[in-house]
C-alpha cells in the first residue's frame, strides 16, 4: 500500500480560464467559486474564468484564485476520482507558500471562507508593503538556477538580499530591493552563475521586508478561528509536521512563514523519509511535481490537472 502526500501550489500557478470547465461540469465547484465571490464582495470567479490576466495576476487576486481553484480540484478528486487519491487518507499535507493555507483547509484546521478572506488580505498587505514613499514598487525577487546553497547564502549576506525559497537542488529564489537584487545578480555572475532570472512578482516575498505586513496579518490570523487538523501539515518554516491540535501553533506558522524562507526541499525530504512515496499535486499547474522529482527522484508524482482533465 502506497502512502501519499497531497501538495498544493503557491502564487505563480494562476492562468486565465482555470476552473471554468470544472465549474460548468460540477455543481460543487460552482458553489465554491460562488462562496468565494460572496466572501470577497467581487467576482473572483470571473477573473479566474475570463481574466483579464493583468488583474488575475495581481497578488491580492491571484492568492485567493489559486486557493479556491486548488480546493475545487480537491473536491472533484474526492467526489468523482476517489481511486486516484489512494486507498488510505494522505500521510501528509503541504503547500508551497500560499499553498500552506490550502493545506490547512484540506486538513480541517481552517474554514474555507476564512481562508479566502485571509489570503486576499495577505495579498493586499503584500502589495502595500512593497512600495516606496512615492507609491512605486521597489522590491522583487529573482530565481537562481545553479550554484550551491552555501555559496548563494554567502552572496545574499554580501549583497543585502535574502533567500526566499529553497525550491529544489540548484533552484533558489532570492528576495530584496531592486538595488540589492542588482548587486546580487552581478555578484552571482562573477561566481560563474549565469542564470539569474527576474520574477514577475510585486514584492520581496518570504524576506524580512515582509515583517511590517506580517504584523498586521498576524492580528487577522489571531482573530480567526482554527480547529484541530486531522492530517499532519508540514511547515514551510521548519519543514516539520505542525501539531495537529494546537491552534496557536498554526496561527504562528502562518504569520512567521510570511517573512521566512520556504524550505520546500527539506519539506519533501521530511515527507518522503516519513513514508510518503507518492505525491499528488492538487491545483493549477505542475510546478511542484517537477520540483519533487528533482528532490526525490524515486518519488511517484501525479497532478490533479492530468487526473481530472482540467
C-alpha positions in Angstrom: 0.0 0.0 0.0 1.5 3.3 -1.1 1.5 6.2 1.3 0.6 9.5 -0.2 1.2 13.2 0.4 -1.1 15.9 -1.0 0.7 19.1 -2.0 -0.8 22.5 -3.0 0.8 25.2 -5.3 1.6 28.8 -4.5 1.4 32.0 -6.4 2.5 31.9 -10.0 0.3 28.9 -10.9 -2.6 31.1 -11.9 -3.8 31.1 -15.5 -6.9 32.7 -17.1 -9.6 30.1 -17.7 -8.7 27.9 -14.6 -11.7 26.3 -13.0 -14.1 27.3 -15.8 -14.7 23.9 -17.3 -14.9 22.3 -13.8 -17.5 24.9 -12.6 -19.6 24.2 -15.7 -19.5 20.4 -15.1 -19.5 20.0 -11.3 -22.0 21.8 -9.0 -19.6 21.5 -6.1 -17.1 23.6 -7.9 -19.6 26.2 -9.0 -20.6 26.6 -5.4 -17.0 27.0 -4.2 -16.4 29.9 -6.6 -19.8 31.4 -5.7 -19.0 31.3 -2.0 -15.6 33.0 -2.7 -17.4 35.7 -4.6 -19.7 36.3 -1.6 -16.9 36.4 0.8 -14.8 38.8 -1.2 -17.6 41.0 -2.5 -16.4 40.9 -6.1 -16.4 38.2 -8.8 -13.2 36.2 -8.3 -14.8 33.6 -10.5 -14.9 36.0 -13.4 -11.3 36.8 -13.0 -10.4 33.1 -12.9 -12.6 32.1 -15.9 -12.2 35.2 -18.1 -9.4 37.4 -16.8 -8.1 39.9 -17.7 -4.7 38.4 -17.0 -3.2 41.5 -15.5 -6.0 41.6 -12.9 -5.8 37.9 -12.1 -2.0 38.1 -11.6 -2.3 40.9 -9.0 -1.2 39.4 -5.7 -4.5 40.1 -3.9 -6.4 38.3 -6.6 -4.0 35.6 -7.5 -3.7 34.2 -4.0 -7.5 33.6 -3.4 -7.8 32.4 -7.0 -5.2 29.7 -6.6 -6.5 28.7 -3.2 -10.1 28.3 -4.5 -9.1 26.6 -7.7 -6.9 24.1 -5.8 -9.7 23.3 -3.4 -12.0 22.9 -6.4 -9.6 20.3 -7.8 -9.6 18.5 -4.5 -13.4 18.4 -4.4 -13.5 16.9 -7.8 -10.9 14.3 -6.9 -12.7 13.3 -3.7 -16.2 13.1 -5.2 -15.5 11.8 -8.7 -12.0 10.3 -8.8 -11.5 8.9 -5.3 -9.4 5.9 -6.6 -6.7 8.4 -7.8 -6.2 9.5 -4.2 -5.4 6.0 -3.0 -6.9 3.5 -0.5 -5.9 5.4 2.6 -6.0 9.1 3.8 -2.9 11.1 3.0 0.0 10.7 5.3 1.0 14.4 5.0 -0.3 17.7 3.5 1.9 20.5 2.5 1.7 23.7 0.4 4.2 26.0 -1.1 3.9 29.5 0.5 0.2 30.4 -0.2 -0.4 26.7 -0.7 0.0 26.2 3.1 -3.3 27.9 3.6 -4.9 25.5 1.1 -3.3 22.6 3.0 -4.7 23.8 6.3 -8.2 24.0 4.7 -7.8 20.4 3.4 -6.7 19.3 6.9 -9.9 20.7 8.5 -8.0 23.2 10.6 -9.1 26.3 8.6 -12.6 27.1 7.3 -12.8 27.8 3.5 -14.4 31.2 3.9 -11.9 32.4 6.4 -9.0 31.1 4.3 -10.3 33.0 1.2 -10.6 36.2 3.3 -7.1 35.8 4.9 -5.2 35.2 1.6 -7.0 38.1 0.0 -5.9 40.4 2.8 -2.4 38.8 2.7 -2.1 39.8 -0.9 -3.4 43.4 -0.3 -0.8 43.8 2.5 2.0 42.4 0.4 1.1 44.9 -2.3 1.2 47.8 0.1 4.5 47.0 1.9 6.4 46.6 -1.4 6.1 50.2 -2.5 8.3 53.2 -1.8 7.3 56.6 -0.5 6.0 57.6 -3.9 3.8 54.5 -4.2 6.1 52.8 -6.7 7.2 49.1 -6.4 10.8 48.9 -5.1 11.2 45.2 -4.1 11.2 42.0 -6.0 12.6 38.5 -6.5 15.0 36.6 -8.8 15.3 32.9 -9.5 18.7 31.4 -9.4 19.5 28.3 -11.4 22.8 26.7 -10.5 25.2 27.3 -7.6 25.1 25.6 -4.2 23.2 26.8 -1.2 26.2 27.8 0.8 27.6 30.0 -2.0 24.2 31.6 -2.6 23.6 32.2 1.1 27.0 33.9 1.3 26.2 36.1 -1.7 22.9 37.2 0.0 24.8 38.3 3.1 27.3 40.3 1.0 24.6 42.0 -1.1 21.8 42.6 1.4 19.4 40.1 -0.1 17.7 37.1 1.4 16.9 33.5 0.3 13.2 33.3 -0.1 12.6 29.8 -1.4 14.7 26.6 -1.4 12.7 25.1 -4.3 14.9 22.2 -5.4 18.6 21.3 -5.7 20.0 24.1 -7.9 16.9 26.3 -7.9 16.6 29.0 -5.3 14.6 32.3 -5.2 16.1 35.5 -3.7 14.3 38.5 -2.4 15.4 42.1 -1.9 15.1 45.7 -3.0 15.8 46.3 -6.7 19.2 47.8 -5.8 20.1 44.8 -3.7 19.0 42.3 -6.3 21.1 44.1 -8.9 24.1 43.7 -6.6 23.3 40.0 -6.1 22.9 39.4 -9.8 26.3 41.0 -10.5 27.9 39.0 -7.7 26.4 35.7 -8.8 27.5 36.2 -12.4 31.1 36.9 -11.1 31.0 33.5 -9.5 30.0 31.8 -12.8 26.3 31.6 -12.1 24.8 32.5 -15.5 21.1 32.1 -14.9 19.6 34.8 -12.6 16.1 35.4 -13.7 13.8 38.3 -12.5 10.4 37.0 -11.4 7.1 38.7 -12.2 6.1 39.3 -8.6 5.2 42.5 -6.9 7.1 42.1 -3.7 10.1 40.5 -1.9 8.1 37.6 -0.6 9.4 35.5 2.3 12.0 38.0 3.5 12.4 40.4 6.4 10.9 43.1 4.2 7.6 41.4 4.8 7.7 41.9 8.6 5.6 45.1 8.7 2.7 43.4 6.8 3.2 40.2 8.8 2.4 42.0 12.0 -0.9 43.4 10.5 -1.8 40.0 9.0 -0.9 38.3 12.3 -3.7 40.3 14.1 -6.2 39.0 11.5 -4.9 35.4 11.8 -5.1 35.5 15.6 -8.8 36.7 15.4 -9.6 33.8 13.1 -11.0 30.5 14.4 -8.8 27.4 13.9 -9.7 23.8 14.6 -7.7 20.7 15.2 -6.2 19.3 12.0 -7.0 15.7 11.0 -3.8 15.2 8.9 -0.3 16.5 9.6 0.6 19.6 7.7 4.3 20.1 7.0 5.6 23.6 7.9 7.2 25.9 5.3 9.2 27.4 8.2 10.6 24.3 9.9 10.0 21.6 7.3 8.5 19.5 10.1 4.9 18.5 10.9 2.8 21.1 12.7 1.0 20.0 15.8 -2.5 18.8 14.9 -4.4 20.2 17.8 -2.6 23.4 18.7 -4.4 26.4 17.1 -1.9 28.9 18.4 1.0 27.0 16.7 -0.9 27.0 13.4 -1.6 30.8 13.7 2.1 31.4 14.5 3.1 29.4 11.4 1.0 31.4 9.0 2.4 34.7 10.5 6.0 33.6 10.5 6.0 32.0 7.1 5.3 35.4 5.6 8.8 36.6 6.3 10.7 33.2 6.5 12.1 31.2 3.6 10.1 28.4 2.2 12.1 25.2 2.9 10.5 23.1 0.2 13.4 20.8 -0.4 13.5 19.9 3.3 9.7 19.6 3.4 9.7 17.0 0.6 12.6 15.1 2.3 10.6 15.1 5.6 7.5 13.6 3.9 9.5 11.1 1.9 11.5 10.0 4.9 8.3 9.7 6.9 6.9 7.2 4.4 5.2 9.2 1.7 6.5 7.9 -1.6 3.6 9.2 -3.8 2.9 12.9 -4.2 -0.2 14.3 -5.7 -0.1 18.0 -6.7 -3.6 19.4 -6.3 -4.3 22.7 -8.1 -3.5 24.6 -11.2 -0.1 24.0 -12.9 2.5 21.3 -12.5 5.4 23.2 -10.8 5.5 21.2 -7.6 5.5 17.8 -9.3 8.6 18.9 -11.2 10.4 20.2 -8.1 9.6 17.0 -6.2 11.1 14.8 -8.9 14.3 16.8 -8.7 14.3 16.5 -4.9 13.4 12.7 -4.6 13.9 11.0 -8.0 12.3 7.8 -6.9 9.1 9.5 -5.7 5.9 8.9 -7.7 4.3 12.2 -8.7 0.8 12.8 -10.0 -1.1 16.0 -10.9 -4.8 16.8 -10.5 -5.0 18.6 -13.9 -4.0 15.3 -15.6 -6.3 13.2 -13.5 -9.5 15.3 -13.9 -8.7 16.8 -17.3 -8.8 20.3 -16.0 
